[in-house]
Amino acid sequence: MSEPQNEGQSEPQDEPRDESPDESDEVQDATPPEEQTPEEQGVEQVAFDINDFPGGARSAIEAVLMVIDEPVEETVLASALELPMEDVISILETLASEYADSDRGFMLRRLGGRWRIYSKPAYAPVVEKFLMGGQQARLTQASLETLAVVAYRQPISRARVSAVRGVNVDGVVRTLVSRGLIEEVIVDGEPGQAALYGTTDLFLQRMGLDSLDDLPPLAPYLPPADVIEELASEGHA
C-alpha cells in the first residue's frame, strides 16, 4: 500500500523557460552588403554556359562592354564570365584591333588600366554637339595650362600652381575639380597642410593614357637653357 501524499508538499513544477531569444538569433551579419556574396544578399545567381551563345566568349564580352558605366578591368570580366584571364585579354586586344581598323564610330581602348568603348576622336564635334547642345565643351587655355602643371608636378597645392603660372588659379582649380579631371589627394604630412591636388582616372581617359608614365616628356617642348636663364634674370630685374 502506497503512502499517502503529504498535502503540504506541492507537485514539482517545470523550471521557467527562458523567453529571451537565443544569442545566435541576435547576432547579425556584420559584413557590409557591398562585400557580401550574391548568395548572402539573397540574389539568385544566373547560370549559363558561355559556349551556348552564338558568338561565344567574344560576343559575351562585347555585350558587357556595351552596358558598363565605368571602365572595367580584365580581372572583373574574367571573374564575371568565368573565363581564363589570358582568354579575356586576347579577346579584348583582338576587338580593339578590329574596331580601330574598321569604319565604325567607336573604338575599344585600355586606359587607366581598364577597358571601355569610346567614340573615335574624329567624331568629337558630332558627339559634343549632341551632348552639349551648343554649350562650351572645351577647356580654356588657362584650364589647360593649370591641368598640365598639376599633371606633371602632382601632388601640388593651389599656391604652388599659382606660383608656376604667375596668376591666381583658385577659380580654374574649382572648374577642373567640378569636371572630375583633378581631385584632392591624401598625402602624409603636417596637420593643417594645404590641400594637394592630383589628376584622376577620368583625366587618363580623356587624355588617352593608360597611366601617368605615358605623359609625353617635357624636355622637347622647353626653350633652350640660355633662354630660360634670360627669362629668369628678367623676372628678378
C-alpha positions as CSV (number, residue, x, y, z in Angstrom):
1,M,0.0,0.0,0.0
2,S,1.4,3.3,-1.1
3,E,2.0,6.0,1.5
4,P,-0.4,9.0,1.3
5,Q,1.0,12.1,-0.2
6,N,1.8,14.9,2.1
7,E,-0.8,17.6,1.4
8,G,1.7,20.3,2.3
9,Q,4.1,19.1,-0.5
10,S,3.4,20.7,-3.8
11,E,3.9,18.9,-7.1
12,P,7.3,19.5,-8.7
13,Q,7.0,22.4,-11.2
14,D,8.8,22.8,-14.5
15,E,11.6,25.3,-14.4
16,P,10.5,28.6,-16.0
17,R,11.5,28.8,-19.7
18,D,13.9,31.5,-20.7
19,E,11.9,33.6,-23.2
20,S,14.9,35.6,-24.3
21,P,16.0,34.9,-27.8
22,D,18.9,32.7,-28.4
23,E,22.2,34.5,-28.6
24,S,22.7,33.1,-32.1
25,D,19.5,34.8,-33.2
26,E,20.7,38.2,-32.0
27,V,24.0,38.0,-33.9
28,Q,23.6,39.9,-37.1
29,D,25.8,39.6,-40.1
30,A,28.4,42.3,-39.7
31,T,29.5,42.1,-43.3
32,P,28.5,45.2,-45.3
33,P,26.1,44.5,-48.1
34,E,28.5,45.6,-50.8
35,E,31.0,43.0,-49.5
36,Q,28.6,40.1,-49.3
37,T,28.4,37.4,-52.0
38,P,25.3,37.3,-54.2
39,E,24.1,34.3,-52.2
40,E,24.4,36.2,-48.9
41,Q,22.5,39.1,-50.4
42,G,19.7,36.7,-51.5
43,V,20.5,37.3,-55.1
44,E,19.9,34.3,-57.4
45,Q,22.9,33.5,-59.5
46,V,22.3,33.3,-63.2
47,A,23.7,30.1,-64.5
48,F,24.9,29.9,-68.1
49,D,27.4,28.2,-70.3
50,I,29.4,30.8,-72.3
51,N,29.7,28.3,-75.2
52,D,25.9,28.3,-75.6
53,F,25.9,31.8,-77.0
54,P,26.2,32.0,-80.8
55,G,29.3,34.2,-80.6
56,G,30.8,32.5,-77.5
57,A,33.0,34.5,-75.2
58,R,33.7,37.2,-77.7
59,S,30.1,38.2,-78.1
60,A,29.5,37.9,-74.3
61,I,32.4,40.3,-73.6
62,E,31.0,42.8,-76.2
63,A,27.6,42.6,-74.6
64,V,29.1,43.6,-71.2
65,L,31.2,46.4,-72.7
66,M,28.0,47.9,-74.2
67,V,26.3,48.3,-70.8
68,I,29.1,49.3,-68.4
69,D,29.1,52.9,-67.0
70,E,32.7,52.8,-66.0
71,P,35.9,51.3,-67.5
72,V,36.3,47.7,-66.4
73,E,39.4,45.6,-65.5
74,E,40.2,42.3,-67.2
75,T,40.0,40.6,-63.8
76,V,36.4,41.7,-63.3
77,L,35.4,40.4,-66.8
78,A,37.2,37.1,-66.3
79,S,35.5,36.6,-62.9
80,A,32.0,37.6,-64.0
81,L,32.1,35.5,-67.2
82,E,34.1,32.6,-65.6
83,L,36.8,32.8,-68.3
84,P,40.6,32.4,-68.1
85,M,42.3,35.7,-67.8
86,E,44.5,35.1,-70.8
87,D,41.4,34.4,-73.0
88,V,39.8,37.7,-71.9
89,I,42.9,39.8,-72.6
90,S,43.3,38.1,-76.0
91,I,39.7,38.8,-77.0
92,L,39.9,42.4,-75.8
93,E,43.0,43.1,-77.8
94,T,41.5,41.5,-80.9
95,L,38.3,43.5,-80.6
96,A,40.4,46.7,-80.1
97,S,42.4,46.0,-83.2
98,E,39.3,45.2,-85.3
99,Y,37.4,48.3,-84.2
100,A,40.4,50.5,-84.9
101,D,40.8,49.2,-88.4
102,S,37.1,49.5,-89.3
103,D,34.9,52.5,-90.3
104,R,33.0,52.3,-87.0
105,G,32.3,55.4,-85.0
106,F,33.7,53.8,-81.8
107,M,36.8,52.1,-80.6
108,L,37.9,49.9,-77.7
109,R,40.8,51.1,-75.6
110,R,42.6,50.3,-72.4
111,L,43.0,53.5,-70.4
112,G,43.9,53.8,-66.8
113,G,44.3,50.0,-66.6
114,R,40.7,49.5,-67.6
115,W,38.8,48.8,-70.8
116,R,35.9,50.7,-72.3
117,I,34.3,51.5,-75.6
118,Y,34.8,55.2,-76.6
119,S,33.7,57.3,-79.6
120,K,36.5,57.9,-82.1
121,P,38.2,61.3,-81.8
122,A,37.3,62.1,-85.4
123,Y,33.6,62.2,-84.3
124,A,34.2,64.5,-81.4
125,P,32.4,67.5,-83.0
126,V,29.3,65.4,-83.6
127,V,29.3,64.0,-80.1
128,E,29.9,67.4,-78.4
129,K,27.1,69.0,-80.3
130,F,24.7,66.2,-79.4
131,L,25.7,66.1,-75.7
132,M,26.3,69.8,-75.0
133,G,23.7,71.4,-77.2
134,G,26.0,74.2,-78.2
135,Q,27.4,74.8,-74.8
136,Q,31.2,75.3,-74.2
137,A,32.6,71.8,-74.0
138,R,36.4,72.5,-74.4
139,L,38.7,73.7,-71.6
140,T,40.0,77.2,-71.8
141,Q,43.7,77.9,-72.2
142,A,44.0,78.8,-68.5
143,S,42.4,75.5,-67.6
144,L,44.7,73.5,-69.9
145,E,47.8,75.2,-68.5
146,T,46.7,74.6,-64.9
147,L,45.9,71.0,-65.7
148,A,49.3,70.5,-67.2
149,V,51.0,71.9,-64.1
150,V,49.0,69.5,-61.9
151,A,49.6,66.5,-64.1
152,Y,53.4,67.0,-64.2
153,R,54.0,68.2,-60.7
154,Q,51.4,66.3,-58.7
155,P,50.7,66.2,-55.8
156,I,50.8,70.0,-55.8
157,S,49.0,72.8,-53.9
158,R,47.0,75.6,-55.4
159,A,49.6,78.1,-54.1
160,R,52.3,76.3,-55.9
161,V,50.3,76.1,-59.2
162,S,49.7,79.8,-58.9
163,A,53.5,80.4,-58.4
164,V,54.3,78.3,-61.5
165,R,51.7,80.1,-63.7
166,G,52.1,83.6,-62.1
167,V,48.4,84.1,-61.6
168,N,45.7,83.1,-59.1
169,V,44.3,79.7,-60.1
170,D,41.6,79.2,-57.4
171,G,38.7,79.5,-59.9
172,V,40.4,77.3,-62.5
173,V,41.1,74.6,-59.9
174,R,37.5,74.6,-58.9
175,T,36.5,74.2,-62.5
176,L,38.9,71.3,-63.0
177,V,37.6,69.6,-59.8
178,S,34.0,70.0,-60.9
179,R,34.8,68.4,-64.3
180,G,36.4,65.5,-62.5
181,L,39.8,66.0,-64.0
182,I,41.7,66.7,-60.8
183,E,40.9,65.9,-57.1
184,E,42.4,66.4,-53.6
185,V,44.8,63.6,-52.8
186,I,45.7,62.3,-49.4
187,V,49.4,62.7,-48.6
188,D,51.0,62.1,-45.2
189,G,52.1,65.5,-43.9
190,E,51.9,68.0,-41.1
191,P,48.4,68.9,-39.7
192,G,47.0,71.9,-41.4
193,Q,48.9,71.3,-44.6
194,A,47.4,72.9,-47.7
195,A,45.3,70.7,-49.9
196,L,47.2,68.9,-52.6
197,Y,45.8,68.1,-56.0
198,G,46.4,65.3,-58.5
199,T,44.8,64.0,-61.6
200,T,42.0,61.4,-61.8
201,D,41.2,58.3,-63.8
202,L,38.9,60.5,-65.9
203,F,41.9,62.6,-66.8
204,L,43.7,59.5,-68.1
205,Q,40.7,58.5,-70.1
206,R,40.2,62.0,-71.6
207,M,44.0,62.2,-72.5
208,G,44.0,58.6,-73.9
209,L,46.7,57.5,-71.4
210,D,47.0,54.1,-69.7
211,S,49.0,55.6,-66.8
212,L,50.8,58.8,-65.9
213,D,54.0,57.2,-67.1
214,D,52.6,57.7,-70.6
215,L,52.7,61.5,-70.3
216,P,55.0,62.9,-73.0
217,P,58.3,64.2,-71.8
218,L,58.5,68.0,-71.4
219,A,62.1,68.4,-72.5
220,P,61.4,68.7,-76.2
221,Y,58.9,71.5,-75.6
222,L,61.1,73.6,-73.3
223,P,63.1,76.6,-74.7
224,P,66.9,76.4,-74.7
225,A,68.7,76.8,-71.3
226,D,70.1,80.2,-72.2
227,V,66.6,81.5,-73.0
228,I,65.3,80.2,-69.6
229,E,68.2,81.9,-67.8
230,E,67.5,85.1,-69.6
231,L,63.8,85.0,-68.7
232,A,64.7,84.2,-65.1
233,S,67.1,87.1,-64.9
234,E,64.4,89.5,-66.4
235,G,62.0,88.2,-63.8
236,H,64.3,89.3,-61.0
237,A,65.3,92.6,-62.6
